[in-house]
């Protein structure tokens, strides 16, 4: 299973991000080697992006949910409601509660 990550924009400050972009001298990163130039530019942009919006590892619950994209939030809500009703009604000896569940 691949490591799932997402960008964390919770504390992202757009002004500080733009200020950091302005401090990069892109002309000094350009050379005759196109691949090297692109790598240097991408590395600089990635470092700035990681500083302001770092990647975070998906939690176990998020990974499980992402592995099953057909299960929506509405379906998960219904499943939780079903389990809650089953727990409170089926394990109860009161016949009216059991009849209410069925």
C-alpha positions in Angstrom: 0.0 0.0 0.0 1.4 3.4 -1.0 1.8 6.1 1.6 -1.0 8.6 1.3 -0.3 12.3 2.0 -2.2 15.5 1.6 -1.1 19.1 1.8 -2.0 20.9 5.1 -3.3 24.4 4.4 -4.6 24.9 7.9 -2.0 27.5 8.9 -1.2 28.7 5.3 -0.3 32.4 5.1 -0.6 33.6 1.5 1.3 36.8 2.1 4.3 35.1 3.7 4.3 32.5 0.8 4.4 35.3 -1.8 7.2 37.0 0.2 9.3 33.8 0.1 8.7 33.4 -3.6 9.9 36.9 -4.2 13.2 36.1 -2.4 14.1 33.3 -4.8 16.5 34.5 -7.5 15.2 32.4 -10.4 17.8 33.8 -12.9 20.6 32.2 -10.8 18.9 28.8 -11.1 18.9 28.8 -14.9 21.9 27.3 -16.6 22.8 25.5 -19.9 21.7 22.2 -18.4 17.9 22.2 -18.8 17.3 19.2 -16.5 19.5 20.7 -13.8 17.7 24.0 -14.1 14.3 22.5 -13.8 15.3 20.4 -10.9 16.7 23.4 -9.1 13.6 25.4 -9.7 11.3 22.6 -8.6 13.4 21.9 -5.5 13.2 25.6 -4.5 9.5 25.8 -5.1 8.9 22.5 -3.2 11.0 23.7 -0.2 8.9 26.9 0.0 5.6 25.0 -0.4 6.6 22.5 2.3 7.5 25.3 4.7 4.1 27.0 4.3 1.9 24.0 3.6 3.6 20.9 4.7 2.6 17.4 3.6 0.9 15.3 6.3 0.5 11.6 6.4 -3.1 10.4 6.1 -4.4 8.8 9.3 -5.4 5.2 9.4 -9.0 6.1 9.2 -8.4 8.4 6.2 -6.4 5.7 4.4 -9.2 3.1 4.9 -11.8 5.6 3.6 -9.6 6.5 0.6 -9.2 2.8 -0.3 -13.0 2.5 -0.6 -14.1 5.6 -2.7 -17.6 4.2 -3.3 -18.4 4.6 0.4 -19.5 8.2 0.8 -20.0 10.2 4.0 -23.8 9.6 3.7 -23.3 5.8 3.5 -20.9 6.0 6.5 -23.5 8.0 8.5 -26.1 5.3 7.7 -23.8 2.5 8.7 -23.1 4.2 12.0 -26.8 4.9 12.7 -27.5 1.2 11.9 -24.9 0.0 14.3 -26.1 2.4 17.0 -29.7 1.2 16.6 -28.6 -2.5 16.6 -26.6 -1.9 19.8 -29.5 -0.2 21.6 -32.4 -2.3 20.4 -31.3 -5.8 19.5 -29.3 -6.3 22.7 -32.3 -5.1 24.7 -34.8 -7.6 26.2 -37.7 -5.1 25.8 -39.9 -6.5 23.0 -41.1 -3.0 22.0 -37.5 -1.9 21.4 -36.8 -5.0 19.2 -40.0 -4.4 17.3 -39.1 -0.8 16.7 -35.7 -1.8 15.2 -37.2 -4.4 12.9 
